[in-house]
C-alpha cells in the first residue's frame, strides 16, 4: 500500500474515534483487515443505537450529525466521515457504509495495492 502516512493515520483515527464516540458504552468495536480485489480492505464495525435508513443515507454528508448526536455531550463538527471518505478517494480507494442491522455501523475501507 502506498499513500500519505499522515492522511492515512487521520483516516484511521477518524473511523476508530467515531466508533468509540458514537458506539454503545458497553458495545463491541471490531476492526478486520485483509487483501481484497487488488488492494487492502479494512472493515470497521461497532454496536450503536438504532440508526434509521434516512440517517444512514446521510452518513458521509459534510456537517451532518444525527439528531441523538446533538443531544449527547460529544464533540465534533460532522466532518470526520466525509473527510475520511475523501482521504480514501485521494488514495484511489473508497469508504462505504455496509448494509447490516440497524444497531450496528459497518464501514468498509478499500485502498488499492501500491
N, C-alpha and C positions, 0 to 999 in steps of 0.2 A: 504494500500500500504506500502510495506517495501522496504527500499533502503537507499543508502548512500545519506544523505541530501546534502552534498557539491556537489556531482556529479549531482544529480537531479537539483539543483539550476543552475549549469553550463549548463545543457542541456536546461532548460527553458530559461535561459539568452541568449544562442546562438540562439535559434529559434526566440525569440522576437527581439533581436538585428538585426538579418538578415532581419526580416520583416521591421524594421524601416530603416535600411541602404539601402536596395535594393528596397523597395516599392516606389510607386509614391509619390511625395511630398504632394499631396492633397488626396492620396488614403486612403482607409479604411484598418484597421487591425482588424481581429476578432479572438477571442480565445473562443472555446466552449469545455466544459468538461462534462463527464458523465460516467456512467458504461456501459461496453460492453464486451461480450464474456469472462466472468470470470475475468475481470480486469477493468482498468480505461482507457478511451480513451480521448485524447485531440486533437482537430483539430485546427490548426493554419492556417489562410488564410490572404493573403494580395494582394492588387492590384499591378500589376507590368507592366513593359514594356512587349511587346510580347516576349515570350521565346519559341523558336522553339524546336521541339521534340529532335533534336540532343543534344541540351544543357540540356534539361530535363533528358536525359538518363545519363548524367554525373554529376548530382546534388550532389551525395554523393562521388564522386571521390576526393581523397585527393589532395590538392593543386590546384584543378580546380576552375577557376573563369571565368565566361562567358566574352566574348570579351568586351561588353559595361562596365562591372565592372572594367576592366583595365583602361579605359579612364576616369572614374569618380574619384573624389578625395575621395575614400572610402578606409579606412584602412582595412587590413585583409590579411591572408595568404592562404585562401582557405581551411582551416582545420575545420571550425566551424560545417558544416553539417555532415562531416564524423565522427567527434568526437561525435557529438550529437547522431548519429546512433549507434556508439559503446557503448556509455553510456546506451542507451536504451537496447541494446543486452546484456550488462553486467548485467542488471536487469531482464533478461528473457523476454524482450519486443521487440518492433520493431518500427522503424520510417520509414515511406514511403511517397513518393510523390504521391498524388492522382491525378487522371485524372480530367481535367477540362478545362476551357477556357485558351487560351494561354496568356491571360492578367491577370492571377491570379495564385498565388502559393498557394497550399493547401497541408499541411503536416499533416499526421495522426500519432500521437504517441499513442502506446498501451503498457501499463505496466500491468503485472499480479497482481491480488489481493493478498495481503500477509496475 
